[in-house]
Amino acid sequence: MRLTQTIKYTDGNAYYKKSWRIENLGSTEYNDCRFFHGGDSTFGGIDASRGHWDANLGMVYLTNPDQAIDGIMGFYGDLTTPATSYAEGEYDDEVCERILDTGQLGNSVNPGYIDAGYALQWNRGTLSPGDVWTIISYEKWTEAGFVQVFAPAEREVEAGDVIQHQFVVANYQATTDTFILQPDSSLDWPWAFVNPAQAQVTLAAGASTTVSFQVTIPAGAAPGTRDVLTLTATSQTTPAVTNQDSVATVIPGVLAGIVSKLQGGGGPCFIATAAYGSYQEPHVQVLRRFRDRFLLASPPGRAFVRFYYRHSPPLAAVIARNETLRAATRTALLPVYGVAWLCLNGRSVLAGLLGSVLLAGLFLLAGRRRFRLAAGVTAVILLLGAVPASALDINNFSPAIGGDSFTLLPASKVLPARNFSADLYLVYVEKPLRGNVGGKWTVLSEDQTLATLGLGLGVTDSFQLGLRLPYLFSQGSQLTGAAAPGDGDIGDLRLEGKYRVRGGPDQVGVALLPYVTLETGEEDSYFGKGSNAFGLTAVLDRNFGDRVCLAFKVGYQYQEKENLPDFDLEDTLLFGAGIGWKLPNDRTRASVELQGLTNASALFNSEDATPVELLGSIHHPVNENLLLDLGLGVGLTDGYGAPEYRLFLGMRTGF
């Protein structure tokens, strides 16, 4: 659980804004949630205050027994997050002790106690994992005087709205008096008494009344406009008895409006926040920064954001209530996130991708051989322009894009120019992560069920591009509560190129595979590195009459040092080898392959940091465009991600 308190004051206001964000960062659902806030008081410079409650404003407030010394100090919830309960009186006994004893404020005021404090309470039925509970409140004060005016909370509106503001007018004189009420709009927005007879009110000593105003926001009012409606009450018999209070009516700027909607717990949330569950979630932060830096910098972008701001909240509200929709939305947002991240942080990667597309276009148009080596080398250089990785990702299952002889080992051959490939693998993994927790050997990840999707494009006859995206459906663990790993998460998105240096039938083939992985996975699920990574893999293979194939790979991945409980994770050396062969039916292939990695600075020095896995696979062509893979893997070490066993079923197609 994370609680964030924000206090905001704007010069000239007679109030300040308090807000709290309560985020459930764990995996436990909490019910009957209650939040309390309040305080004791030294009011008007002395320890003398009497408590009151105003039901119209939902405000608990204090007055000095002598109104000539000070006005009021009040505390109330925003219109979108009104308080559930309140209490005022002797702060230790009638407020704090009651909270400790009963967990509930008593909706009580002790007007006879002259040293009062106050508190408010907010309730929420359920706070599920990933939920955010936002509470907004105001603490205000008024000037001394025997007539008091209490304004409502500030309000956010849209151009063309017609709203009502409710003020409270109170008579603290010893006699009955009649007060003339005069509203004033700082921007001359049209206003009217809801009840015209309330232009003047007669109040007995100690009495109060609620006065409502209708305000029409001009249709042409611009975002960022702020009107202040001030109500002045003046005694008809003694004009020196007068006071006033004000309320701000705001049309949010495009950016401020979005932030307000995203942060506001009472209103609808936006789609990304609904999908990821938190305004502070890293993916949402990237999308927000992209909006601020790029979309809001141009008129078309601002128009799009305004459209999104108006029409997305109902859809977001539906998504937020359904975990399946949240997961699907996270998947759908992934390309948007990737573009946003590239624009913000990955200029060199973006240049690499754009450069690759440009080169592909040149080759498709020209088909000239002398460009091909330059294309591969340029793609290698540009794809290596990422940033280092960190944290722990136990998903070591990444099938080769466009492969047919092996599951994980890439071959030197590439997809033909302008050809596409797609694959989908379903995987069950048993005990992929074990570790020492509090001196006890613990299965941190009991099992995982995941899928991984791969797409490939042949750019030239010697160069291809590919991407891979995994998704974690479920995960078990011996850990419980907030320590338990999550699931329902996307893994890191991998973008790769492959340039065939040489190869052909019955020849030794050589290929280079530069790649980057984007920070789209979840560290809390052991399903993401926590930042971006890059690496380079070299492949060597040899086919013998299209019946037997041998393949080897070696690679290097760059990452920052990460101090984990059982080992240090550093730059990584990747390695693999395999043999594949045709079965007697002359269609189906079988393969056995070994894959592993180890810390480059301490080769094979730590078993925990050296996951090695052996896989056996059957590759059966259903027709010329569809290949089925079925296989079993076993971990040969206790390294992270090396399972007790792994089962997988895959489908590959090309067109």
N, C-alpha and C positions, 0 to 999 in steps of 0.2 A: 504494500500500500504506500502511496506517495501523496502527501498533502502539501499544496503550494498556496501560500497566502500572498495576496497582492493588495497593497493600499495605494490609492491614487487620489491626489488632490490637485484641483485646478484653481489657480489664483482668482480670487474674487468670489468663489463659491462659499456658501455657508454650510457646507457639508463635505465629507470625503467618502470615497467609495471603497468598500472592503469586498474582496471576492476570494473564494477558496475553490481550488480544484482538487478533488479527491479521486485518485486513479487506482483501480485495482490492477496491479501489475503481476499478480500471481495467478494461480489456477484454481483457487477456492472461491465459491460463490458465497457472499455474505448477505444475510437477511436481517430485516428489522434494523436498518442502519439509522443512527441518530447523531446529529452534529450540534454541539453547543458552543455559543460564544457570548461573552459578556464581560462585565468588570465592575469593580467598586468605583466610587467617585469621590473626588474632592471638587465640588461644584461651585463655580463662581469664586474660587480662591479660598473657600471655607468648607468645612465638613457639615454642610447643611443642605439636604435635598429630600424632596418628597416625591414619591412615585405615582405614575399615572399610566393608563393604557387607552389608546385610541383605536377602536375597532375598525373605523373607516380606512385609516392609513395602515393598520396593522403595526402600530408603533408603540413601543414602551418608551416613556420619557420621564425626565426629572425636572422639577421646578424648585427654585429657592422659596422658602416661606415668605420672603419679601421680594416681590416682583420688581422692585426698584433696583435690586442688586444685579439680577441677571434674568435672562429669558429662560429657554429650555435647553436641555440636551436630550436628544432622542435617537433611537436605534430601531430600524425597520428593514424588512426585506424588499428587494426589487419586485416590481409587478410580476415578473416571470418566475421569481423564486420567493414567494411570501413565506414567512415563518409559520411553523406548525403550532408552536407553543411559546409561552413567555412567562417570566417571573420578575418581580421587583420586591425589594425589601432589604432586610439585613443580609448582606451579601454572603457571609460565611454560613449562616444557619438556614436562611430561607431560599438561597440559590445553590451554593456549592454543596452543602450537605444533602439537599434534596436530590441533586443529580447523582451523588455518590450512593445514596440510600435506595432510590427508586428508579434511577435512569430516566427520569421524566420531569420536566418543569410543570408546575401546578396551575398555570394560567391564573396566577393570583397577583394582586397588588396589595401592599400594606401601606395605606396612605397615612397612617399614624406614625410611621417610623421616619425620623428626620436624620438620616445618614445613609441613604439608600444606594444600592447598586442594582444593576439589572442584567438580564440575559435573555437570549432568544434560542429557540430550538428548531431544527429542520429535520424532517424524517424522510427516509426513502425505503421502499419495501425491499428491493433487491439491488445488489451491486455485483454483477457478474464479472468474471475475468475479462479484462479489456475495457470495462465500462468506465466512464468518467462522470463524476457527479460535480456539477458546478453550482455554487451558491453565490449570489450577488446581494449585497446589503449596503445601507448607507447609515452613517452616523452624522447627525446634524446639530446645529445650535441656532438660536435666535437672539436678537438684542433684548435688553431689559425693557419692560413696559407692562402696563396693566391690561393691555389688549395684546393677544398673541395670534399670529397667523402661521399655520403650519402648511407648507407646500408638500405635494406628493413627490415621489421619486422621479428622477429624470426619465425621459422616454425617448426611444428610437422609433422613427416613423419613416414612411415613404411619401414622396410627393403625391399630392392628391388625396391623402388620407383625411378623414374627419374623426377626431378623437375627443375624449372628455378628460379634463383634469379636475380632481376633487381637492379642494382646500378645506382646512378646518380653521374656524375663527373662534377664539375663546376669550371670555370676559373675566379678568382676575380682579376687578374692582369690587368694592364692598356693596355696590348698589347696581340696580338694573340700568342698562344704557343701550342706546341705539347707535349703530355704527354704519357709516357710509362706506361701501365697498367699491374700489376703483381698480379694475384690471388694466394692465398695460403690456402690450406686446412690443418687444424691442425691434422687431422687423415689421411691425404693423400687420401681422397676420390676422385675418378675420376671427373674431371671438364673439361669443354671446353667452349670457346667463342661460343655463338650461331652464331655470325658473326665474323669469324676469323680476318677480317680487323680491328676490334675494339681493337686489341692488342695494338694499339696506336691510339690516337685521337687528332685532331687539333681543338682547340676551340678559337673563337674570344674572345676579352675582354668582360667579363660579361656573356658569353654564357655557356650553359650546355648541356649534352647529357646523354642518358640512355644506359647503357651497360648491356647486358644479358648474364648470364652464365647458362650452363646446368650442373647439379650435379647428379651423379649416386650414390645412397645409396647402399652399398654392401648387397647382399642377406643374408649374415650371420651376419650382424650387430645386436648386442644384444640390448634388451630393456634397456633404461637408457643411451644409447650412445649419446654423444653431440659433434658435430663437429662445429668448428668455421671457416667460410670462410672469409678471410681478403683480401680486394682489396687495393693495394697501387698504387697511381698515382704519378709519378715523372716527373718533367719538363725535356724535352730533352736538352734544352739549359741551364737551371740553376738547376742542381740536388738538390740544397738546397731547392728548392720549391717542397715540397712533402707533402703528407698527406695520411691517410688511414682510413677505417672504416670496421666494421665486422658485420656479421650476424651469428646467431647460428641456426644450424639445429639439431633438437632433435628427437630421437626415444624415446617416453615416456616409462618409466618403466610401468609395468602392472598396478600398483596402480595409478601412475600419469596419465597414459593415460585414465583410466576410469574416474578419477576425472575431467580431462580436457574435456572429452566428455560430462559428466554430466553437467558441468558448462557452457560449450560453447553454447551461444545462437544461433550461426549461423549454427552449425552442428547438426546431429541427436542426439537425447537424448536416454537414455536407458529406458527399459520397465517399471521399477518401477517408475522412474521419470515421464515418460509419463503418467502412470496411476494415480499417486497422484498429479502431477502438480508442484512439487517443489523439488529441491535437498535437501532442509532443512526440508521437511515434516517428522514427527516423524517415520512413517513406513519405509520411505526410509533410514533414519538415522540408524535404527536398521539393515536393510538389508546390508547397507554399512559397519557397524561395524562388522557384521558377516562375510562379505567377507574379510575384512582386517585381522581379528583375526584368522579365521579358513581356508577359502579357499586359501588365499595367503600364508599360512604357510606350504603347502605341494605341491610337484610337480604335483599330479593329480589335485589339486584345482587350481593351477596356469594355468594348461593347459585348464581347463574348463573356467576359467575367460578369457583367451586369445580367446578361441572359441566364447564365449559370446560377447566379445568386438568387434570381427570382424563381427559377423552375426546378432546381435540384432538391431543395429540402424535403418535399413529400416523398420522393424516391429514396432519399437517404434514410428517412425515418423507417421505411419498409425494410431496407437492407439491414439497418442496425438491429432489428428484432429477429433476424433469421441467420443462423450461423452458416448455413449452406450458401445463402446469397452473399454473405460477407466474404466467404472463401472464393466464390466465383468472381466477385467484384475485384478482389485483390489480384486474381489472375488477369482479369480484363484490363486492369490499370497498369499492369507490368510494362507493356510497351510505352505507355505515357511516362511512367517513372524512368524508364531507360533513356528516353529522349531528354527528359528534364535533367537527369543526372549528367548526361553527356554535355548538355549546354552549360551547366553550372560548373562542373568539375573536370570534365574529361575532354578538354579541347583537342588534345592530341589524339585521343581515341576517336572522337568525332571526325577529326581530320582523316584518320585512318579509314574509317568506314566510308566517308564520302569519297576519299581517294580511291578506295577499292571499287566503289560503284562507278566512279568516273572511268577508271581503267577498264572495268567490265564493259562499259558502254563503248569505249574505244575499240576493244577487241571484237565485240559483237558487230560493230560497224565495219571495222577494217580487216579483222582476221589476219593481221600481219605477225609473223613469227618473231620478228626481231624485238617486238614489244614484250614478249611473254616473260622472259627472265627478269626484265626490269619490273614488271608487275608484281611478281612474287617477292622480289627483294624489297620493293617499296612497301608492300603490305606487311612484311615482317617488321620493318623498321617502324611503321606507323602504329601497328597494333601493340608494340612494346611501350607505348607512351602512356601507361596507366600509373596507378599509385600502389604502394605495397599493401599486403593483406595482414590481418591479424585475427585472433580468436580461433575457435575450434569448430571445424565442420567435419562430421563423421561420415558424410555421404561420399564415399569413394567410388560409387557406381555411376560411371559416365560412358555409355555406349558410344562407339566410334560412329561419326556421321558418315552415312553412305556405305558402311561396311557390309560384307556378306560372308567373309571367311572366319571372322572372329567377332566376339561380342564387344570387348573393351579395347582390344589392341587396334589402333588405326593401321591401315595399309598404305602403301605408297601411291596407289592409284587414286585418281580423283574422279568426281562426277564429270561426265561429258559436258561440254559447253552448252548452256541454256537448258540443262536438265535439272530436275528437282528431286529431292528425296525427303521422306518423312518417316519417322518411327515413333512408336509408343511402347514403353516397357512398364509392366506391373511387377513390383518387387516386394517380397517379404523377407525381412532381415531379423535374425534371432541374436540377441545380446551383442549389439555392435559396440557397446561402450561399457567398460568396467573401470572402477577406480577406488581409491582409498578415501573414505569420508569419515572423519573423526576417528581414525584408527581402525575402521572396519571396512573390509572389502565389500563393495556395493555395486550392484548392477545398475548403473545410471540410466541406461537405455535398455529396457527388457526386450523390446521388439519394436520394429517399425514396419509400417505398410506405406509404400510410396509408389509414385508413378514418375516417369521422366519422358519428356517429349523432345524430339530432335528434328530439326529442319536443315536441309542443305541445298546449296545452289552451285552448279557448275558455272564458273565465270568464263574460263577458257579451258582448253583441253589439258592444261597443267596447273590450274588454280581453282580452288573452290572456297566458298564461305559456308559457315554453319553456325547454328545456335542450339543451345540445350537448356531446358528449364525443368527442374524437378519439383515435385509437390508431395508433401508429407501428409498422408491421410490420418494416420493414428500412430501413437507411440505409448508404450507402457514403461514403467520404471518402478524400482523399489523406493525411490524418493517419493515423499508425499507433501501435500500442502503447497506452499509457495515455492518450495525447492524442486518440485516435480517439473520435468521438461514439458514444453507445450507440443501441440500438433496442429493440424489444419493450416500449415504454413507453406509458402513458396520457398524454394531454395535459391541459391545464387544463380543468376543468369550467366551463362557462359557463351561468349562470342569467340569464334576461332576462324582462322584461315588455314589452308593447307596448300603448299606449293610443292609439286613433284619435281625434284631436281633431275631424276633419271628413272628409267624403268621401262618395262615391256614384258611380253611373254618370255618366260624362261630366262629372265635377266634379273640381276640384283637391282632392286628399287630403293630409292632414297627420297624422303620427303621431309619438309620442315613444317611444323605446326605452331605458329604463334597464337596465343590466346589471352583473353582477359576475362575475368569474372566480375560481375557487377554486384554490389552489395544490396541484394534483394532478399536474402534469406534471413532467418531468425536465429540469433545466437542462443536464445533461451531454449530453443528446440534442438540444439546441436546441429542445426541445419543451415548454417551460414557463417562465413568467416568474419563478419562484422565490419568489413571494409572491402576495398577493391583489390584484386590481385592480378598479376600478369606472369606469364611464363612462356617458355619455348621448349618444344619437344622435337626430337629427331627420330625418324623411323627408318629402319633398314629391313627389307624383306626379300624373299626369293621364292618364286613359284617353280615347281617342277612338273611340267607337262599338265598344268591345271588340275593335278590330282593331289599334290602335297604342297603345303605352303608353310614356310618358316618366317617368323617376324620377331623383331626386337625393337624396343624403344628405350630412350633415355631422355630425360628432360630436367629442367630447373625452374622452380617457382620462387619468386621473390616475395618475401613477407617480413614484416617487422617482428622482432622477438616478442613472444608472448609467454609470460611466466604462469604456467598452469600448475595445479597442485602436485602432479606426479612427474612432470617433465617440463622442459622449456621448448616451445615451438619456434623454429627459426626458418631460414631459407631451406627449401626442400629439394632433395634430389628424387626424381621420379624414375622408375625403371619397370620393365615388363618384357616378357618373352612368351611365345606361344607356337604351337604347331597345329595345323589344320589339315584335314584330308577328306576326300570323297569316300562315301560308303559304297558298297557293292551295287546299289541300285542306280548309281551314276548320277543321282540328282541331289541327294541329301548329303550334307557335310557335317562333320564333327570337329570339335576343336578342344584343346586344353590350353589354358593360358595362365600365366602367373603375373600378378601385378602388385606393386608395392611402392612405398616411398619412405624416406628417412631424412633426418636432419642433415643438411649438407656440411655443417661444421663439425659434426660428430657422427660420422657414418656408422650406422648400426650399433651405436653405443648404448642406446636405450630402447628396450623392447616396446615400452609404452609409446614411444615416438616413431615406431617402425611397423606400421600395419602392412601385412603381406597376406594376400588372398590367392587361392587356387580355384579356378573356375573350369567347369566342363560344360560344353554346350552342344546342342543339336540345331542345325540350321536347315530348315526344310522349305523349298520353294513350292508354294501352292499353285502359282502360275508365274508367268514371266514378270509380273509387276508386284507380287506379294510374297514376302519371305517371313516364315515363322521361326522364332528362336525360343528354345526351351533349355533351361540350364540350372545348375546347382553350383554354389560357391561355398568354400570353407575357409575360415581364417587359419593361417599357419602361425600367427603370433597373437599376442594380446594387445597389439597396437590399436590406437583409436580408429574405429571404423571397421576393423577386421572382425567379422561376425563369427559366432559359433557355426552358423550356416546361413546360406542365402538361397532363396528360390526366385526364379524370374521367368516371365513369359513376355516375349516381345513380338511386335509386328513391324515389318519394314516394307515400304513401298517406294517406287520411283516412277517418274513420268517426265 
